[in-house]
């Protein structure tokens, strides 16, 4: 096998899909073709607006984005944090109308794939279709785990769970070092993701630091004791489906 | 940005242990600080469970940028009813 290395714009997506099942050179070429020229989105801007009917799905090439819903009083709940290599609104292909928005949490680079070309992909490439289907299923699994955390985990367990999840997801796309990763998100954003006040998030970070489990400063996290962190989080990575198994 | 001109409030907590908030939060005003104080109290107490009976009291104290107390809120556990409370008058 001497596959040419995938172009940077789809490298992380292909890397992630390849971790779950083999992606053929032909399938890589298809992904490469359907994705248009990448462009930048500034931090704080919407990548996809709630209630719109997108004609394309968007791949996050770099940066962090979030799915969110805003309530009438202005309160925002983030329902998933997306990382490099995530197809952030692949479901709009079939859902048609967005039931939530996607916002750039940091400066992002994204690329779009027209729905017409994605439909064409599903008709010609059943295996690649299943791989992308799996990706949206994992999004749903992440939502389930967030729901459990939101409803039943302690504040500390919830924060620890998020740290474990983001580390493994970033590691899967080559964006984490050995037990360390950048998380350039404000405590307000983390609060919106955890459904907790900024004050509480700040206390929880201090508590996690105090336990000697992580060091966390300047948007960089070092996991000092993975075993203990996973224990606090009661973390079971099954839902991230990180194993390689044919789809 | 307008945000930079908002007052900053600091949310300290006291339950035997004193946890000082050095970071604070920019809020629209004292009403927003009141709202946030209740949220913080509620969130933290939610996970206290039986351990709340060890200290029996939990306070959120809010100070402004000058270190002056703006508001405080306390939840207390006790074996007796609050003063003046009678079962016969409850639930009408």
Interface residues (C-beta under 8 A of the other chain):
Chain A: X154 X155 X156 X187 X196 X197 X198 X199 X200 X202 X203 X206
Chain B: X11 X13 X19 X21 X23 X25 X36 X39 X40 X43 X44 X46 X47
